[in-house]
Amino acid sequence: MASNSKFSATLEYGTDFVYDYSCLSCSEDGRNSEAKHCCQDCEQFFCEVCIELHNRIMKRHTVLGRTDVKKWSTAPALVGPIARCEKHPQETIKLECWDHRQLCCHVCVSIDHK
């Protein structure tokens, strides 16, 4: 088989598909893989390869497969502290004020960034 660098890169780094759930470990390494598992304790999504590594270390964690996708964790636990508003910690930063060059939550925008 002839070697094609673009094809090899696609195999190594995944595809450009947009998945409902992407593997967090793969995305941190610049790869795009579909998550087939969710660890309820870590509140993270994993592909087939990464879940094996996770399960070797975290033997007592509760891991759900795709058949239990309705029970998978959702965004609030996965949003890191950087994505939270400093003034309104219950809100996520979703907007940008171009005039003030700041990232804002919707409450800040309505109050401080008119």
ROFI-227238 format. One record per residue (C-alpha): residue number from 1; x, y, z; residue in one letter. Coordinates in steps of 0.05 Angstrom, whole numbers, plus 32768, in hexadecimal, padded with zeros to 4 digits. Example, Ala and Ser with C-alpha at 12.3 -4.5 7.8 and 13.67 -1.06 7.14 Angstrom:
<nufis>
NUFI  seq     X     Y     Z  type
NUFI    1  80F6  7FA6  809C     A
NUFI    2  8111  7FEB  808F     S
</nufis>
This chain:
<nufis>
NUFI  seq     X     Y     Z  type
NUFI    1  8000  8000  8000     M
NUFI    2  801A  8045  7FEE     A
NUFI    3  8029  8074  8026     S
NUFI    4  7FFF  80B3  8028     N
NUFI    5  8012  80E6  805E     S
NUFI    6  7FCC  8103  8063     K
NUFI    7  7FAE  80BE  806B     F
NUFI    8  7FE2  80AC  80A0     S
NUFI    9  7FD4  80EC  80C6     A
NUFI   10  7F89  80DE  80C4     T
NUFI   11  7F94  8099  80E1     L
NUFI   12  7FC2  80B4  8117     E
NUFI   13  7F9B  80F1  812C     Y
NUFI   14  7F54  80DB  811D     G
NUFI   15  7F23  80FA  80EF     T
NUFI   16  7F02  813E  80E7     D
NUFI   17  7EBE  8121  80FA     F
NUFI   18  7E98  8146  8130     V
NUFI   19  7E81  8114  8164     Y
NUFI   20  7E4A  8119  8198     D
NUFI   21  7E7E  8106  81CB     Y
NUFI   22  7EC9  810B  81BE     S
NUFI   23  7EFF  80E7  81E5     C
NUFI   24  7F1E  811A  8215     L
NUFI   25  7F62  80F8  8218     S
NUFI   26  7F68  80F5  81CD     C
NUFI   27  7F53  813D  81C4     S
NUFI   28  7F87  8154  81F6     E
NUFI   29  7FBB  8131  81CA     D
NUFI   30  7FA1  8151  818A     G
NUFI   31  7F7A  8114  8172     R
NUFI   32  7F30  810F  8162     N
NUFI   33  7F0F  80CF  817A     S
NUFI   34  7EC8  80BD  818A     E
NUFI   35  7EBA  80AF  81D3     A
NUFI   36  7E99  806C  81DF     K
NUFI   37  7E9D  806E  822B     H
NUFI   38  7E91  809F  8263     C
NUFI   39  7EB0  809A  82A8     C
NUFI   40  7E7E  80B4  82DB     Q
NUFI   41  7EB4  80BE  8310     D
NUFI   42  7EE4  80E5  82E3     C
NUFI   43  7EAA  8104  82BC     E
NUFI   44  7ED1  80FB  827B     Q
NUFI   45  7EC5  80D9  8239     F
NUFI   46  7EF4  80A4  821C     F
NUFI   47  7EFE  807F  81DB     C
NUFI   48  7F0B  8033  81D8     E
NUFI   49  7F57  803B  81DF     V
NUFI   50  7F57  806E  8217     C
NUFI   51  7F22  804A  8241     I
NUFI   52  7F50  800E  8245     E
NUFI   53  7F87  8039  8263     L
NUFI   54  7F56  805B  8291     H
NUFI   55  7F3A  8019  82AA     N
NUFI   56  7F80  7FFE  82BB     R
NUFI   57  7F8B  8038  82EA     I
NUFI   58  7F44  8048  8302     M
NUFI   59  7F2A  8002  830F     K
NUFI   60  7EF2  8018  833E     R
NUFI   61  7ED5  804F  8312     H
NUFI   62  7E90  8047  82F4     T
NUFI   63  7E96  8047  82A8     V
NUFI   64  7E59  804B  827B     L
NUFI   65  7E56  8035  8232     G
NUFI   66  7E2E  804F  81F8     R
NUFI   67  7DF1  8026  820D     T
NUFI   68  7DED  8053  824B     D
NUFI   69  7DFA  8094  8226     V
NUFI   70  7DBD  80B5  8247     K
NUFI   71  7DE0  80AD  828A     K
NUFI   72  7E21  80CD  8272     W
NUFI   73  7E3A  810C  8295     S
NUFI   74  7E2A  814D  8274     T
NUFI   75  7E4F  818F  826C     A
NUFI   76  7E4D  81B0  82B1     P
NUFI   77  7E7E  8180  82D1     A
NUFI   78  7EAB  8181  8294     L
NUFI   79  7EB1  81CC  8290     V
NUFI   80  7EF3  81E1  82AF     G
NUFI   81  7EFF  821D  82DC     P
NUFI   82  7F1A  8246  82A2     I
NUFI   83  7ED6  8241  827F     A
NUFI   84  7EB2  825D  82BD     R
NUFI   85  7EA4  82A7  82C6     C
NUFI   86  7ECA  82C6  8300     E
NUFI   87  7E90  82F4  8312     K
NUFI   88  7E5A  82C0  8308     H
NUFI   89  7E79  827B  8317     P
NUFI   90  7E39  8257  8306     Q
NUFI   91  7E3D  8271  82BF     E
NUFI   92  7E6A  8259  8287     T
NUFI   93  7E91  8289  825B     I
NUFI   94  7E70  8288  8217     K
NUFI   95  7E78  82CE  81FA     L
NUFI   96  7EAE  8300  81E9     E
NUFI   97  7EAB  834B  81F1     C
NUFI   98  7ED4  8369  81B8     W
NUFI   99  7ED3  83AF  81D6     D
NUFI  100  7EF0  8399  8219     H
NUFI  101  7F17  835D  81FD     R
NUFI  102  7EF9  832F  8231     Q
NUFI  103  7ED8  82EB  8233     L
NUFI  104  7E94  82EF  8256     C
NUFI  105  7E58  82C9  826D     C
NUFI  106  7E13  82DF  8256     H
NUFI  107  7E06  8302  8299     V
NUFI  108  7E46  832D  8293     C
NUFI  109  7E34  833F  824B     V
NUFI  110  7DEF  8358  8260     S
NUFI  111  7E0A  8380  829B     I
NUFI  112  7E50  8398  828B     D
NUFI  113  7E58  8393  823F     H
NUFI  114  7E1F  83BA  821F     K
</nufis>
